[in-house]
Amino acid sequence: MLTISRELVDKIVAHARADHPDEACGVVAGPAGSDRPERFIPMENAERSPTFYRFDSMEQLRVWREMDDRDEVPVVIYHSHTATEAYPSRTDISYASEPDAHYVLVSTASEEETPFRSFRIVDGVVTEEEVKIVESYG
Amino acid sequence: MAIEVRIPTILRSYTGGAKAVNAQGATLEELIGDLETRHPGLKDRLVDESGLRRFVNVYLNDEDVRFLGGLGTPVSDGDTVTVLPAVAGGAR
């Protein structure tokens, strides 16, 4: 299960809407071992594409080092699909490389609603998990 | 002195869980060859027939080796090499 604050959900959805029709992507970092997403880090989609995303390699190095220095991990890795459902594609599955991360997908295909779903992707196997949105971590 | 190679979580099964290992070589290609002798299987996760795998980022100190010289990039004692799997995907 992914437990995430409403504020972070709103930020992820706002980023996805702002970059539509291109795919938006980013990370929510949290303390190592906590499984608690805390620090919102929107990333550049180096591909600037409606059907593909890739973190800019230099930005990724900077962000990953910063997480290392702060003893954080990428608790959530998110991206948007802009014309299809919020479910991992074959491409998403083949490149998933953080077995401990919650892979969040949002879809901006509809203007009325923005589905927000979370998955584990380990060794090519996708498992959807419940998303629990909380007002604060208490 | 040696060259420190920082290993991402997903590849630590090849390094007995170690976050960083030491290796030697004059170029990135030699360095990866040296790593392979102690951590068999690692090389195949980093390179294929055409060179560095497209969805693996390798950095020498603060630079992406793609912008340096790829596998031919010279390395020397005291350098740090960082491996990060690219974060990528998409609807296509």
gemmi code that builds the backbone of each chain (N, CA, C; Angstrom):
import gemmi

chains = {
    "A": [
        ("MET", (0.837, -1.200, 0.000), (0.000, 0.000, 0.000), (0.874, 1.253, 0.000)),
        ("LEU", (0.438, 2.253, -0.771), (1.118, 3.548, -0.749), (0.303, 4.504, 0.109)),
        ("THR", (0.927, 5.043, 1.147), (0.294, 6.093, 1.944), (0.964, 7.404, 1.566)),
        ("ILE", (0.149, 8.361, 1.116), (0.714, 9.608, 0.590), (-0.187, 10.781, 0.967)),
        ("SER", (0.411, 11.924, 1.234), (-0.392, 13.087, 1.652), (-1.138, 13.680, 0.464)),
        ("ARG", (-2.276, 14.289, 0.770), (-3.096, 14.911, -0.279), (-2.316, 16.006, -0.992)),
        ("GLU", (-1.504, 16.731, -0.238), (-0.715, 17.819, -0.816), (0.201, 17.285, -1.938)),
        ("LEU", (0.834, 16.122, -1.694), (1.730, 15.546, -2.703), (0.949, 15.037, -3.913)),
        ("VAL", (-0.205, 14.431, -3.650), (-1.045, 13.964, -4.764), (-1.414, 15.156, -5.640)),
        ("ASP", (-1.808, 16.257, -5.000), (-2.203, 17.458, -5.754), (-1.034, 17.995, -6.574)),
        ("LYS", (0.179, 17.936, -6.011), (1.356, 18.441, -6.734), (1.664, 17.573, -7.954)),
        ("ILE", (1.553, 16.255, -7.782), (1.828, 15.347, -8.904), (0.808, 15.572, -10.022)),
        ("VAL", (-0.468, 15.685, -9.638), (-1.527, 15.896, -10.638), (-1.326, 17.240, -11.335)),
        ("ALA", (-0.964, 18.265, -10.565), (-0.758, 19.600, -11.158), (0.412, 19.563, -12.156)),
        ("HIS", (1.474, 18.835, -11.818), (2.616, 18.730, -12.733), (2.195, 18.030, -14.023)),
        ("ALA", (1.436, 16.934, -13.876), (0.984, 16.183, -15.054), (0.090, 17.040, -15.944)),
        ("ARG", (-0.799, 17.816, -15.311), (-1.696, 18.701, -16.086), (-0.906, 19.810, -16.782)),
        ("ALA", (0.096, 20.338, -16.085), (0.870, 21.453, -16.644), (1.662, 21.007, -17.873)),
        ("ASP", (2.163, 19.775, -17.860), (3.001, 19.318, -18.972), (2.210, 18.650, -20.093)),
        ("HIS", (0.921, 18.360, -19.850), (0.084, 17.764, -20.879), (0.174, 18.626, -22.130)),
        ("PRO", (0.291, 18.119, -23.360), (0.173, 16.704, -23.740), (1.464, 15.887, -23.646)),
        ("ASP", (2.573, 16.492, -23.163), (3.766, 15.678, -22.960), (3.653, 14.927, -21.629)),
        ("GLU", (4.388, 13.845, -21.519), (4.408, 13.103, -20.264), (5.237, 13.875, -19.235)),
        ("ALA", (4.740, 13.893, -18.001), (5.459, 14.521, -16.890), (6.048, 13.416, -16.028)),
        ("CYS", (7.162, 13.702, -15.342), (7.781, 12.675, -14.504), (8.494, 13.306, -13.322)),
        ("GLY", (8.702, 12.513, -12.303), (9.400, 13.025, -11.126), (9.490, 11.994, -10.034)),
        ("VAL", (9.945, 12.476, -8.883), (10.241, 11.615, -7.752), (9.663, 12.253, -6.503)),
        ("VAL", (9.241, 11.432, -5.548), (9.013, 11.951, -4.198), (9.969, 11.182, -3.286)),
        ("ALA", (10.906, 11.924, -2.711), (11.917, 11.306, -1.853), (11.394, 11.196, -0.431)),
        ("GLY", (11.941, 10.230, 0.293), (11.589, 10.093, 1.703), (12.744, 9.443, 2.436)),
        ("PRO", (12.744, 9.524, 3.769), (13.840, 8.933, 4.536), (13.987, 7.445, 4.235)),
        ("ALA", (15.232, 6.989, 4.108), (15.489, 5.571, 3.824), (14.822, 4.702, 4.886)),
        ("GLY", (14.128, 3.676, 4.436), (13.505, 2.731, 5.367), (12.148, 3.165, 5.895)),
        ("SER", (11.728, 4.406, 5.578), (10.466, 4.922, 6.150), (9.258, 4.565, 5.292)),
        ("ASP", (9.466, 4.395, 3.979), (8.387, 4.189, 3.017), (7.408, 5.372, 3.021)),
        ("ARG", (7.908, 6.551, 3.441), (7.037, 7.725, 3.544), (7.482, 8.800, 2.563)),
        ("PRO", (6.677, 9.059, 1.511), (7.052, 10.097, 0.543), (6.927, 11.483, 1.162)),
        ("GLU", (7.981, 12.296, 1.037), (7.965, 13.611, 1.690), (8.372, 14.755, 0.775)),
        ("ARG", (9.478, 14.575, 0.034), (10.051, 15.712, -0.692), (9.772, 15.571, -2.181)),
        ("PHE", (8.947, 16.521, -2.684), (8.489, 16.511, -4.076), (9.581, 17.041, -4.992)),
        ("ILE", (9.979, 16.227, -5.984), (11.038, 16.640, -6.917), (10.550, 16.417, -8.361)),
        ("PRO", (9.924, 17.444, -8.948), (9.526, 17.294, -10.361), (10.785, 17.240, -11.216)),
        ("MET", (10.804, 16.340, -12.211), (11.988, 16.196, -13.057), (11.647, 16.636, -14.477)),
        ("GLU", (12.698, 17.019, -15.171), (12.595, 17.340, -16.591), (12.354, 16.043, -17.363)),
        ("ASN", (11.402, 16.031, -18.283), (11.311, 14.905, -19.211), (12.227, 15.222, -20.392)),
        ("ALA", (13.414, 14.589, -20.408), (14.411, 14.899, -21.432), (13.888, 14.589, -22.831)),
        ("GLU", (12.873, 13.720, -22.921), (12.334, 13.333, -24.232), (11.278, 14.331, -24.725)),
        ("ARG", (10.674, 15.084, -23.798), (9.593, 16.021, -24.129), (8.632, 15.406, -25.143)),
        ("SER", (8.064, 14.286, -24.737), (7.276, 13.507, -25.674), (5.935, 13.149, -25.066)),
        ("PRO", (4.894, 13.032, -25.899), (3.594, 12.594, -25.392), (3.533, 11.095, -25.125)),
        ("THR", (4.550, 10.348, -25.555), (4.483, 8.889, -25.406), (5.700, 8.291, -24.718)),
        ("PHE", (6.628, 9.125, -24.267), (7.837, 8.575, -23.670), (8.384, 9.563, -22.649)),
        ("TYR", (9.026, 9.026, -21.610), (9.732, 9.926, -20.695), (11.068, 9.324, -20.337)),
        ("ARG", (12.002, 10.193, -20.041), (13.298, 9.774, -19.520), (13.846, 10.934, -18.708)),
        ("PHE", (14.292, 10.618, -17.480), (14.900, 11.666, -16.664), (16.156, 12.153, -17.383)),
        ("ASP", (16.394, 13.463, -17.355), (17.634, 14.011, -17.868), (18.784, 13.426, -17.037)),
        ("SER", (19.824, 12.903, -17.696), (20.835, 12.122, -16.961), (21.604, 12.977, -15.955)),
        ("MET", (21.890, 14.225, -16.294), (22.646, 15.064, -15.360), (21.774, 15.485, -14.172)),
        ("GLU", (20.501, 15.757, -14.454), (19.592, 16.108, -13.354), (19.417, 14.903, -12.430)),
        ("GLN", (19.336, 13.728, -13.041), (19.176, 12.515, -12.224), (20.383, 12.315, -11.302)),
        ("LEU", (21.589, 12.528, -11.834), (22.791, 12.364, -10.995), (22.741, 13.327, -9.806)),
        ("ARG", (22.385, 14.578, -10.108), (22.329, 15.606, -9.050), (21.305, 15.222, -7.978)),
        ("VAL", (20.119, 14.807, -8.425), (19.040, 14.483, -7.484), (19.372, 13.216, -6.696)),
        ("TRP", (19.933, 12.210, -7.358), (20.258, 10.950, -6.667), (21.354, 11.174, -5.619)),
        ("ARG", (22.347, 12.035, -5.951), (23.402, 12.357, -4.986), (22.834, 13.091, -3.795)),
        ("GLU", (21.928, 14.022, -4.084), (21.323, 14.798, -3.005), (20.548, 13.867, -2.070)),
        ("MET", (19.824, 12.906, -2.654), (19.094, 11.940, -1.817), (20.080, 11.137, -0.967)),
        ("ASP", (21.176, 10.702, -1.594), (22.206, 9.944, -0.872), (22.730, 10.737, 0.321)),
        ("ASP", (23.041, 12.013, 0.072), (23.588, 12.869, 1.129), (22.604, 13.050, 2.270)),
        ("ARG", (21.297, 13.044, 1.945), (20.266, 13.266, 2.971), (19.734, 11.951, 3.525)),
        ("ASP", (20.345, 10.839, 3.118), (19.887, 9.509, 3.532), (18.411, 9.288, 3.150)),
        ("GLU", (18.112, 9.671, 1.908), (16.763, 9.479, 1.371), (16.795, 8.470, 0.229)),
        ("VAL", (15.618, 7.969, -0.109), (15.467, 7.099, -1.276), (14.295, 7.609, -2.113)),
        ("PRO", (14.243, 7.201, -3.386), (13.067, 7.572, -4.192), (11.881, 6.696, -3.783)),
        ("VAL", (11.059, 7.179, -2.867), (9.929, 6.373, -2.377), (8.882, 6.233, -3.485)),
        ("VAL", (8.656, 7.344, -4.194), (7.702, 7.330, -5.312), (8.419, 7.787, -6.576)),
        ("ILE", (8.202, 7.057, -7.666), (8.625, 7.515, -8.994), (7.351, 7.648, -9.808)),
        ("TYR", (7.049, 8.873, -10.254), (5.769, 9.056, -10.941), (5.974, 9.503, -12.383)),
        ("HIS", (4.995, 9.162, -13.207), (4.915, 9.775, -14.532), (3.487, 9.721, -15.019)),
        ("SER", (3.221, 10.474, -16.081), (1.853, 10.532, -16.589), (1.758, 9.846, -17.938)),
        ("HIS", (0.596, 9.299, -18.196), (0.220, 8.886, -19.546), (-0.806, 9.908, -20.013)),
        ("THR", (-0.646, 10.394, -21.230), (-1.470, 11.535, -21.623), (-2.609, 11.164, -22.572)),
        ("ALA", (-2.604, 9.924, -23.054), (-3.705, 9.510, -23.940), (-4.205, 8.115, -23.587)),
        ("THR", (-3.564, 7.482, -22.616), (-3.931, 6.109, -22.264), (-4.144, 6.006, -20.750)),
        ("GLU", (-4.527, 4.818, -20.313), (-4.868, 4.670, -18.897), (-3.628, 4.696, -17.989)),
        ("ALA", (-3.901, 4.887, -16.694), (-2.829, 4.982, -15.693), (-2.401, 3.582, -15.272)),
        ("TYR", (-1.820, 2.859, -16.231), (-1.373, 1.490, -15.968), (-0.014, 1.314, -16.657)),
        ("PRO", (0.932, 0.613, -16.020), (2.274, 0.501, -16.628), (2.234, -0.146, -18.011)),
        ("SER", (2.901, 0.497, -18.956), (3.008, -0.056, -20.307), (4.137, -1.076, -20.332)),
        ("ARG", (4.274, -1.746, -21.457), (5.377, -2.696, -21.600), (6.727, -1.970, -21.435)),
        ("THR", (6.789, -0.749, -21.973), (8.019, 0.046, -21.840), (8.306, 0.352, -20.372)),
        ("ASP", (7.248, 0.774, -19.650), (7.435, 1.090, -18.225), (8.004, -0.110, -17.478)),
        ("ILE", (7.481, -1.270, -17.804), (7.887, -2.486, -17.087), (9.331, -2.838, -17.417)),
        ("SER", (9.697, -2.706, -18.700), (11.046, -3.144, -19.061), (12.121, -2.218, -18.502)),
        ("TYR", (11.798, -0.946, -18.244), (12.832, -0.049, -17.730), (12.752, 0.169, -16.224)),
        ("ALA", (11.768, -0.427, -15.568), (11.630, -0.209, -14.123), (12.856, -0.767, -13.409)),
        ("SER", (13.551, 0.093, -12.666), (14.822, -0.341, -12.088), (14.948, -0.034, -10.602)),
        ("GLU", (13.854, 0.348, -9.966), (13.890, 0.595, -8.526), (12.865, -0.323, -7.858)),
        ("PRO", (13.322, -1.534, -7.469), (12.363, -2.514, -6.950), (11.669, -2.085, -5.652)),
        ("ASP", (12.259, -1.105, -4.940), (11.645, -0.686, -3.675), (10.707, 0.506, -3.842)),
        ("ALA", (10.631, 1.043, -5.059), (9.836, 2.261, -5.258), (8.364, 1.939, -5.534)),
        ("HIS", (7.520, 2.908, -5.189), (6.120, 2.867, -5.624), (6.084, 3.593, -6.967)),
        ("TYR", (5.681, 2.883, -8.006), (5.557, 3.519, -9.326), (4.156, 4.088, -9.458)),
        ("VAL", (4.065, 5.412, -9.420), (2.761, 6.071, -9.511), (2.518, 6.483, -10.958)),
        ("LEU", (1.319, 6.160, -11.443), (0.907, 6.591, -12.776), (-0.344, 7.427, -12.669)),
        ("VAL", (-0.353, 8.545, -13.382), (-1.575, 9.316, -13.494), (-1.908, 9.423, -14.973)),
        ("SER", (-3.178, 9.591, -15.259), (-3.575, 9.759, -16.650), (-4.272, 11.092, -16.830)),
        ("THR", (-3.806, 11.832, -17.846), (-4.432, 13.110, -18.159), (-5.254, 12.991, -19.453)),
        ("ALA", (-5.618, 11.748, -19.787), (-6.370, 11.521, -21.028), (-7.737, 12.186, -20.989)),
        ("SER", (-8.342, 12.233, -19.804), (-9.651, 12.869, -19.662), (-9.469, 14.226, -18.995)),
        ("GLU", (-10.266, 15.205, -19.431), (-10.138, 16.519, -18.801), (-10.864, 16.563, -17.471)),
        ("GLU", (-11.816, 15.658, -17.291), (-12.664, 15.728, -16.085), (-11.990, 15.131, -14.851)),
        ("GLU", (-11.271, 14.030, -15.067), (-10.699, 13.376, -13.883), (-9.269, 12.953, -14.184)),
        ("THR", (-8.492, 12.755, -13.114), (-7.091, 12.352, -13.263), (-6.852, 11.106, -12.419)),
        ("PRO", (-7.045, 9.923, -13.013), (-6.797, 8.698, -12.251), (-5.374, 8.683, -11.694)),
        ("PHE", (-5.235, 8.221, -10.447), (-3.953, 8.201, -9.722), (-3.796, 6.801, -9.160)),
        ("ARG", (-2.849, 6.020, -9.696), (-2.706, 4.623, -9.275), (-1.244, 4.316, -8.948)),
        ("SER", (-1.048, 3.295, -8.136), (0.313, 2.961, -7.718), (0.604, 1.479, -7.927)),
        ("PHE", (1.839, 1.189, -8.309), (2.239, -0.181, -8.652), (3.625, -0.483, -8.096)),
        ("ARG", (3.857, -1.752, -7.852), (5.207, -2.251, -7.642), (5.600, -2.935, -8.939)),
        ("ILE", (6.830, -2.710, -9.372), (7.314, -3.392, -10.574), (8.639, -4.053, -10.215)),
        ("VAL", (8.613, -5.362, -10.059), (9.800, -6.112, -9.636), (10.029, -7.266, -10.609)),
        ("ASP", (11.222, -7.299, -11.199), (11.570, -8.372, -12.139), (10.499, -8.550, -13.216)),
        ("GLY", (9.986, -7.453, -13.721), (9.024, -7.521, -14.808), (7.600, -7.868, -14.389)),
        ("VAL", (7.375, -7.988, -13.084), (6.029, -8.325, -12.617), (5.382, -7.085, -11.988)),
        ("VAL", (4.189, -6.759, -12.466), (3.470, -5.576, -11.996), (2.422, -5.976, -10.972)),
        ("THR", (2.420, -5.302, -9.834), (1.393, -5.543, -8.834), (0.775, -4.201, -8.451)),
        ("GLU", (-0.509, -4.046, -8.698), (-1.156, -2.798, -8.284), (-1.363, -2.826, -6.782)),
        ("GLU", (-1.273, -1.666, -6.163), (-1.461, -1.588, -4.715), (-2.456, -0.487, -4.378)),
        ("GLU", (-3.003, -0.575, -3.195), (-3.959, 0.418, -2.726), (-3.246, 1.748, -2.482)),
        ("VAL", (-3.919, 2.849, -2.774), (-3.373, 4.175, -2.472), (-4.214, 4.776, -1.355)),
        ("LYS", (-3.561, 5.089, -0.254), (-4.261, 5.704, 0.877), (-3.824, 7.158, 0.958)),
        ("ILE", (-4.767, 8.059, 0.688), (-4.443, 9.486, 0.711), (-4.805, 10.048, 2.085)),
        ("VAL", (-3.821, 10.664, 2.734), (-4.039, 11.184, 4.091), (-3.826, 12.692, 4.103)),
        ("GLU", (-4.436, 13.362, 5.082), (-4.269, 14.813, 5.186), (-2.870, 15.147, 5.698)),
        ("SER", (-2.374, 14.312, 6.639), (-0.994, 14.469, 7.103), (-0.526, 13.107, 7.603)),
        ("TYR", (0.799, 12.973, 7.811), (1.330, 11.682, 8.252), (1.199, 11.492, 9.765)),
        ("GLY", (0.767, 12.552, 10.479), (0.449, 12.464, 11.909), (1.594, 12.099, 12.822)),
    ],
    "B": [
        ("MET", (45.837, 3.268, -4.419), (44.694, 4.009, -4.976), (43.962, 3.161, -6.007)),
        ("ALA", (42.719, 3.459, -6.137), (41.920, 2.736, -7.115), (40.778, 3.652, -7.530)),
        ("ILE", (39.930, 3.126, -8.370), (38.778, 3.894, -8.819), (37.542, 3.336, -8.122)),
        ("GLU", (36.788, 4.222, -7.493), (35.583, 3.782, -6.799), (34.419, 3.727, -7.789)),
        ("VAL", (33.700, 2.606, -7.766), (32.537, 2.465, -8.637), (31.308, 2.344, -7.752)),
        ("ARG", (30.387, 3.292, -7.890), (29.168, 3.281, -7.073), (28.079, 2.500, -7.799)),
        ("ILE", (27.523, 1.535, -7.078), (26.618, 0.551, -7.662), (25.177, 0.844, -7.227)),
        ("PRO", (24.227, 0.877, -8.158), (22.831, 1.135, -7.775), (22.198, -0.097, -7.110)),
        ("THR", (21.155, 0.144, -6.350), (20.468, -0.924, -5.601), (20.230, -2.170, -6.453)),
        ("ILE", (19.715, -1.957, -7.670), (19.271, -3.096, -8.477), (20.441, -3.988, -8.924)),
        ("LEU", (21.666, -3.468, -8.875), (22.821, -4.273, -9.305), (23.658, -4.771, -8.133)),
        ("ARG", (23.194, -4.512, -6.915), (24.020, -4.899, -5.756), (24.018, -6.399, -5.502)),
        ("SER", (23.131, -7.114, -6.193), (23.170, -8.574, -6.070), (24.480, -9.112, -6.657)),
        ("TYR", (25.093, -8.318, -7.551), (26.372, -8.742, -8.144), (27.567, -8.390, -7.258)),
        ("THR", (27.360, -7.501, -6.297), (28.496, -7.028, -5.482), (28.331, -7.436, -4.023)),
        ("GLY", (27.546, -8.467, -3.784), (27.341, -8.929, -2.417), (26.700, -7.859, -1.546)),
        ("GLY", (25.916, -6.985, -2.172), (25.219, -5.949, -1.405), (26.011, -4.662, -1.270)),
        ("ALA", (27.268, -4.656, -1.725), (28.099, -3.449, -1.551), (27.589, -2.296, -2.413)),
        ("LYS", (27.566, -1.098, -1.803), (27.136, 0.117, -2.502), (28.227, 0.643, -3.418)),
        ("ALA", (29.472, 0.332, -3.085), (30.599, 0.812, -3.879), (31.690, -0.241, -3.846)),
        ("VAL", (32.350, -0.402, -4.983), (33.458, -1.360, -5.072), (34.619, -0.659, -5.764)),
        ("ASN", (35.809, -1.183, -5.579), (36.972, -0.604, -6.236), (37.329, -1.411, -7.474)),
        ("ALA", (37.882, -0.720, -8.454), (38.312, -1.403, -9.661), (39.470, -0.628, -10.272)),
        ("GLN", (40.101, -1.248, -11.266), (41.246, -0.613, -11.905), (41.134, -0.693, -13.412)),
        ("GLY", (41.862, 0.191, -14.068), (41.873, 0.192, -15.521), (42.246, 1.569, -16.017)),
        ("ALA", (42.625, 1.653, -17.294), (43.009, 2.942, -17.859), (41.842, 3.599, -18.580)),
        ("THR", (40.860, 2.753, -18.967), (39.674, 3.293, -19.628), (38.449, 2.679, -18.952)),
        ("LEU", (37.301, 3.236, -19.251), (36.067, 2.708, -18.678), (35.885, 1.242, -19.082)),
        ("GLU", (36.241, 0.932, -20.322), (36.107, -0.445, -20.800), (36.970, -1.412, -19.976)),
        ("GLU", (38.207, -1.016, -19.702), (39.087, -1.855, -18.880), (38.556, -1.977, -17.451)),
        ("LEU", (38.043, -0.878, -16.963), (37.496, -0.857, -15.608), (36.341, -1.860, -15.479)),
        ("ILE", (35.467, -1.865, -16.484), (34.319, -2.781, -16.455), (34.804, -4.230, -16.585)),
        ("GLY", (35.865, -4.429, -17.408), (36.455, -5.763, -17.537), (37.028, -6.242, -16.204)),
        ("ASP", (37.657, -5.325, -15.477), (38.231, -5.661, -14.173), (37.110, -5.992, -13.172)),
        ("LEU", (36.042, -5.218, -13.215), (34.896, -5.480, -12.326), (34.341, -6.878, -12.561)),
        ("GLU", (34.255, -7.232, -13.845), (33.662, -8.515, -14.225), (34.435, -9.697, -13.625)),
        ("THR", (35.758, -9.531, -13.447), (36.546, -10.653, -12.912), (36.151, -10.958, -11.474)),
        ("ARG", (35.735, -9.931, -10.732), (35.337, -10.158, -9.327), (33.829, -10.199, -9.125)),
        ("HIS", (33.091, -9.632, -10.078), (31.633, -9.580, -9.942), (30.993, -10.077, -11.240)),
        ("PRO", (31.100, -11.389, -11.481), (30.647, -11.933, -12.766), (29.165, -11.619, -13.024)),
        ("GLY", (28.886, -11.223, -14.257), (27.501, -10.917, -14.623), (27.242, -9.429, -14.689)),
        ("LEU", (28.058, -8.656, -13.972), (27.846, -7.209, -13.921), (28.039, -6.562, -15.296)),
        ("LYS", (29.069, -7.016, -16.000), (29.391, -6.427, -17.299), (28.196, -6.467, -18.251)),
        ("ASP", (27.523, -7.616, -18.247), (26.408, -7.796, -19.163), (25.259, -6.820, -18.865)),
        ("ARG", (25.186, -6.336, -17.625), (24.139, -5.384, -17.269), (24.522, -3.960, -17.676)),
        ("LEU", (25.785, -3.756, -18.017), (26.261, -2.410, -18.341), (26.482, -2.199, -19.840)),
        ("VAL", (26.942, -3.245, -20.507), (27.259, -3.092, -21.933), (26.617, -4.195, -22.768)),
        ("ASP", (26.400, -3.894, -24.038), (26.003, -4.925, -24.998), (26.943, -4.814, -26.200)),
        ("GLU", (26.620, -5.486, -27.303), (27.535, -5.530, -28.454), (27.852, -4.122, -28.971)),
        ("SER", (26.892, -3.197, -28.817), (27.089, -1.880, -29.423), (27.721, -0.873, -28.462)),
        ("GLY", (28.012, -1.289, -27.256), (28.624, -0.345, -26.306), (27.828, -0.280, -25.018)),
        ("LEU", (27.864, 0.885, -24.388), (27.101, 1.039, -23.139), (25.617, 0.847, -23.414)),
        ("ARG", (24.955, 0.140, -22.531), (23.518, -0.043, -22.715), (22.804, 1.300, -22.678)),
        ("ARG", (21.781, 1.416, -23.509), (21.133, 2.701, -23.702), (20.465, 3.208, -22.420)),
        ("PHE", (19.958, 2.293, -21.614), (19.206, 2.726, -20.439), (19.987, 2.551, -19.138)),
        ("VAL", (21.314, 2.601, -19.281), (22.175, 2.664, -18.097), (22.983, 3.951, -18.223)),
        ("ASN", (22.930, 4.762, -17.176), (23.759, 5.970, -17.162), (25.040, 5.675, -16.389)),
        ("VAL", (26.176, 6.028, -16.987), (27.457, 5.883, -16.298), (28.112, 7.262, -16.269)),
        ("TYR", (28.521, 7.656, -15.070), (29.126, 8.975, -14.902), (30.565, 8.828, -14.427)),
        ("LEU", (31.455, 9.644, -14.999), (32.816, 9.750, -14.476), (32.843, 11.051, -13.687)),
        ("ASN", (33.044, 10.938, -12.379), (32.950, 12.101, -11.490), (31.606, 12.801, -11.737)),
        ("ASP", (31.592, 13.998, -12.340), (30.323, 14.711, -12.507), (29.809, 14.717, -13.935)),
        ("GLU", (30.397, 13.891, -14.801), (30.000, 13.934, -16.211), (29.419, 12.610, -16.686)),
        ("ASP", (28.409, 12.687, -17.518), (27.863, 11.508, -18.183), (28.915, 11.059, -19.220)),
        ("VAL", (29.364, 9.805, -19.145), (30.437, 9.370, -20.066), (30.009, 9.418, -21.537)),
        ("ARG", (28.696, 9.498, -21.788), (28.235, 9.649, -23.178), (28.745, 10.947, -23.788)),
        ("PHE", (28.950, 11.953, -22.892), (29.443, 13.249, -23.373), (30.969, 13.299, -23.319)),
        ("LEU", (31.588, 12.237, -22.844), (33.056, 12.186, -22.797), (33.508, 11.295, -23.947)),
        ("GLY", (33.812, 10.038, -23.663), (34.231, 9.178, -24.777), (33.633, 7.790, -24.692)),
        ("GLY", (32.472, 7.664, -24.027), (31.839, 6.356, -23.923), (32.773, 5.367, -23.235)),
        ("LEU", (32.821, 4.147, -23.748), (33.647, 3.104, -23.133), (35.140, 3.427, -23.210)),
        ("GLY", (35.532, 4.268, -24.168), (36.941, 4.617, -24.326), (37.398, 5.732, -23.394)),
        ("THR", (36.481, 6.268, -22.585), (36.834, 7.374, -21.693), (37.988, 6.984, -20.761)),
        ("PRO", (39.062, 7.777, -20.732), (40.166, 7.473, -19.818), (39.741, 7.684, -18.363)),
        ("VAL", (40.174, 6.780, -17.494), (39.897, 6.927, -16.063), (41.225, 6.831, -15.321)),
        ("SER", (41.279, 7.433, -14.136), (42.530, 7.324, -13.376), (42.256, 7.250, -11.880)),
        ("ASP", (43.291, 6.848, -11.160), (43.178, 6.672, -9.715), (42.547, 7.902, -9.066)),
        ("GLY", (41.644, 7.640, -8.147), (40.998, 8.744, -7.448), (39.687, 9.173, -8.088)),
        ("ASP", (39.435, 8.727, -9.320), (38.143, 9.027, -9.956), (37.026, 8.233, -9.297)),
        ("THR", (35.804, 8.743, -9.453), (34.632, 7.992, -9.024), (33.747, 7.755, -10.230)),
        ("VAL", (33.361, 6.501, -10.408), (32.427, 6.155, -11.474), (31.100, 5.796, -10.816)),
        ("THR", (30.024, 6.413, -11.298), (28.697, 6.155, -10.727), (27.810, 5.520, -11.786)),
        ("VAL", (27.163, 4.438, -11.432), (26.229, 3.776, -12.341), (24.813, 4.034, -11.838)),
        ("LEU", (23.946, 4.519, -12.704), (22.534, 4.720, -12.350), (21.676, 4.209, -13.500)),
        ("PRO", (20.750, 3.325, -13.239), (19.835, 2.934, -14.309), (19.005, 4.164, -14.704)),
        ("ALA", (18.820, 4.380, -15.977), (17.987, 5.502, -16.414), (16.571, 5.285, -15.887)),
        ("VAL", (15.913, 6.377, -15.520), (14.501, 6.270, -15.164), (13.727, 6.688, -16.403)),
        ("ALA", (13.026, 5.718, -16.977), (12.403, 5.956, -18.272), (11.187, 5.055, -18.443)),
        ("GLY", (10.378, 5.394, -19.406), (9.203, 4.591, -19.704), (8.278, 5.393, -20.582)),
        ("GLY", (7.005, 5.057, -20.524), (6.065, 5.830, -21.317), (5.024, 4.949, -21.947)),
        ("ALA", (4.036, 5.604, -22.522), (2.863, 4.895, -23.005), (3.145, 4.084, -24.268)),
        ("ARG", (4.208, 4.483, -24.990), (4.464, 3.871, -26.289), (4.817, 2.405, -26.155)),
    ],
}
model = gemmi.Model(1)
for chain_id, residues in chains.items():
    chain = gemmi.Chain(chain_id)
    for i, (resn, *xyz) in enumerate(residues, 1):
        res = gemmi.Residue()
        res.name, res.seqid = resn, gemmi.SeqId(i, " ")
        for name, pos in zip(("N", "CA", "C"), xyz):
            atom = gemmi.Atom()
            atom.name, atom.element = name, gemmi.Element(name[0])
            atom.pos, atom.b_iso = gemmi.Position(*pos), 0.0
            res.add_atom(atom)
        chain.add_residue(res)
    model.add_chain(chain)
structure = gemmi.Structure()
structure.add_model(model)
structure.setup_entities()
